[in-house]
Amino acid sequence: MRPSDSDKPPYVARVEKIEADHRNNVKVRVRWYYRPEESIGGRRQFHGAKELFLSDHFDVQSAHTIEGKCTVHSFKNYTKLENVGAEDYFCRFEYKAATGGFTPDRVAVYCKCEMPYNPDDLMVQCEGCKDWFHPSCMGMTIEEAKKLDHFLCSDCSSENEAKRSLNAFPVSPSAEAKVEPKRRKR
């Protein structure tokens, strides 16, 4: 929807109802999406560039303020998109405008930095523990990460080293049983 200040990006709302009054003025009842920077607490590192929050803020607007159509995907569906277009957004939180509260109020965290997943940032998956890591947190560039065929995080690679050491140097005595000569009965 068209913002009053033309320097701002368009507002995003979900049309809940369309009505015309007795003079055929078309009005739309909308439920607003908020951008992270419009929320209490503002934009955080893990918020994606195309992330929106579905708010509990409803409004009635003239249909003339509608600029066009966009698609707000679920977080899961957004991460599966082959190509993200200009009109594609995603939502993983509902937002209470008056209090600044979010639902859900917790999300899974990844990497050793313990941040929620940002679909704009490349992550690599460890073949050992199956956790996801930011290349920069693992001391790699994005270019180096893109060239990887296999990745083990520092915890799993040190465990692998320990296992290799144990396999190379047997700790227990030989598995061959010592045969004691049988004593003859007299």
matplotlib code that plots the C-alpha trace (Angstrom):
import matplotlib.pyplot as plt

x = [0.0, 1.2, 2.9, 2.2, 5.9, 7.1, 10.7, 9.5, 9.0, 5.3, 3.4, 2.4, -1.1, -3.3, -6.7, -9.4, -12.5, -13.5, -16.6, -18.2, -20.3, -23.5, -21.4, -19.4, -16.2, -14.3, -12.8, -10.6, -10.2, -6.6, -4.3, -0.9, 2.5, 5.3, 8.9, 11.4, 12.6, 9.0, 8.7, 9.6, 13.2, 13.9, 15.8, 18.0, 20.9, 18.9, 16.0, 15.9, 15.8, 12.3, 11.0, 7.7, 5.7, 1.9, 0.5, -2.7, -3.2, -6.3, -7.4, -9.8, -8.2, -9.4, -8.8, -7.0, -4.0, -3.3, -0.3, -0.1, 0.0, 2.8, 3.1, 4.0, 5.2, 5.6, 9.2, 9.6, 8.2, 10.3, 13.5, 12.5, 12.0, 14.3, 14.2, 13.1, 11.3, 10.8, 7.2, 8.2, 8.3, 8.2, 6.7, 7.7, 6.3, 3.0, 3.5, 1.5, 1.8, 1.0, 3.4, 6.1, 5.5, 6.1, 4.5, 6.4, 8.5, 11.4, 12.9, 15.6, 19.2, 22.1, 25.9, 28.3, 27.0, 23.5, 21.5, 18.2, 18.4, 18.5, 17.6, 19.8, 23.0, 24.8, 25.2, 27.0, 25.8, 28.2, 28.1, 28.8, 26.3, 24.0, 24.0, 24.3, 27.1, 27.9, 31.2, 32.5, 32.0, 34.0, 36.9, 35.9, 35.0, 31.7, 33.7, 35.6, 32.3, 30.7, 33.6, 33.3, 32.3, 32.3, 32.2, 32.9, 32.6, 35.5, 33.8, 33.1, 36.6, 38.3, 36.1, 37.1, 40.8, 40.3, 38.6, 41.3, 43.9, 42.0, 41.8, 45.5, 46.7, 44.9, 44.3, 43.3, 45.7, 45.6, 42.2, 44.0, 43.3, 46.3, 45.9, 47.0, 48.3, 46.0, 47.2, 47.2, 45.2, 47.2]
y = [0.0, 3.5, 5.3, 8.9, 9.7, 8.7, 8.1, 5.1, 1.6, 0.6, -0.7, -4.3, -5.4, -8.4, -7.5, -9.0, -7.5, -5.3, -3.1, -0.3, 2.5, 4.0, 6.3, 3.3, 4.4, 1.1, 0.6, -2.3, -3.6, -4.6, -6.3, -4.7, -6.3, -4.5, -4.4, -5.2, -1.6, -0.5, -2.8, -2.1, -3.4, -2.7, -4.7, -7.5, -9.3, -12.4, -10.6, -11.2, -8.3, -9.4, -10.3, -9.0, -9.5, -10.1, -7.6, -7.3, -3.8, -3.6, -0.6, 0.6, 2.2, 3.5, 0.9, 3.7, 3.3, -0.2, -0.1, -3.8, -7.3, -9.1, -12.6, -13.1, -16.7, -18.8, -18.9, -22.6, -21.9, -18.8, -20.8, -23.3, -20.6, -21.1, -17.3, -14.6, -11.9, -8.2, -9.0, -12.0, -11.5, -13.9, -14.0, -16.2, -14.1, -12.5, -9.2, -7.4, -3.7, -2.2, -4.4, -5.3, -9.0, -11.8, -15.2, -17.5, -15.8, -18.2, -19.8, -22.3, -21.0, -22.3, -22.0, -21.2, -17.6, -19.0, -16.8, -17.7, -18.6, -15.6, -16.9, -14.1, -15.5, -18.6, -21.4, -24.8, -28.0, -30.2, -33.8, -35.0, -33.2, -31.9, -28.4, -25.3, -22.7, -19.3, -19.5, -16.4, -18.0, -21.0, -18.8, -19.2, -16.8, -17.3, -18.2, -21.0, -22.3, -22.5, -24.7, -27.2, -30.8, -31.9, -29.9, -30.9, -28.3, -27.9, -30.1, -32.9, -32.7, -32.9, -35.9, -37.5, -36.9, -38.5, -41.6, -41.9, -41.9, -44.6, -46.7, -46.4, -47.3, -50.2, -49.5, -53.0, -56.1, -58.3, -60.0, -63.3, -65.4, -67.0, -70.8, -72.3, -75.8, -78.3, -80.1, -83.8, -85.6, -88.0]
z = [0.0, -0.9, 2.0, 2.7, 2.4, -1.1, 0.2, 2.3, 0.9, 0.4, 3.4, 3.3, 4.5, 4.2, 2.8, 5.2, 3.6, 0.6, 0.8, -1.2, 0.5, -0.9, -3.2, -4.5, -2.6, -2.2, 1.2, 2.4, 5.9, 6.3, 8.8, 8.8, 8.4, 10.2, 9.0, 11.8, 11.9, 12.6, 15.6, 19.2, 19.5, 15.8, 13.2, 14.6, 13.0, 12.2, 10.5, 6.8, 4.4, 3.2, 6.7, 7.9, 11.1, 10.9, 13.5, 15.4, 14.0, 11.8, 9.8, 7.1, 4.0, 0.7, -2.1, -4.0, -1.7, -3.0, -5.2, -6.1, -4.9, -3.1, -1.6, 2.0, 2.4, 5.5, 6.6, 5.5, 2.0, 1.6, 2.3, -0.5, -3.2, -6.2, -7.0, -4.6, -6.5, -5.6, -4.5, -2.3, 1.5, 4.5, 7.9, 10.9, 13.8, 14.8, 16.4, 19.1, 18.1, 21.6, 23.6, 21.1, 21.9, 19.4, 18.8, 18.9, 21.5, 20.9, 17.8, 17.2, 17.2, 15.1, 14.9, 17.7, 17.7, 18.7, 16.3, 14.6, 11.0, 8.5, 5.0, 3.5, 5.1, 3.8, 6.3, 6.0, 7.6, 9.6, 8.4, 12.0, 14.3, 11.5, 13.0, 10.7, 10.9, 9.4, 7.4, 9.2, 12.6, 11.4, 10.1, 6.4, 3.6, 1.8, -1.3, 0.6, 2.0, -1.4, -2.6, 0.2, -0.6, 3.0, 6.3, 9.9, 12.6, 15.0, 17.7, 15.3, 13.6, 17.0, 17.9, 14.6, 15.4, 18.8, 17.3, 14.7, 17.4, 19.4, 16.2, 15.5, 19.0, 20.6, 24.2, 25.3, 25.1, 22.1, 21.5, 21.0, 24.1, 25.8, 25.9, 29.1, 28.8, 30.4, 33.4, 33.4, 36.0, 38.0]

ax = plt.figure().add_subplot(projection="3d")
ax.plot(x, y, z, "-o")
ax.set_aspect("equal")
plt.show()
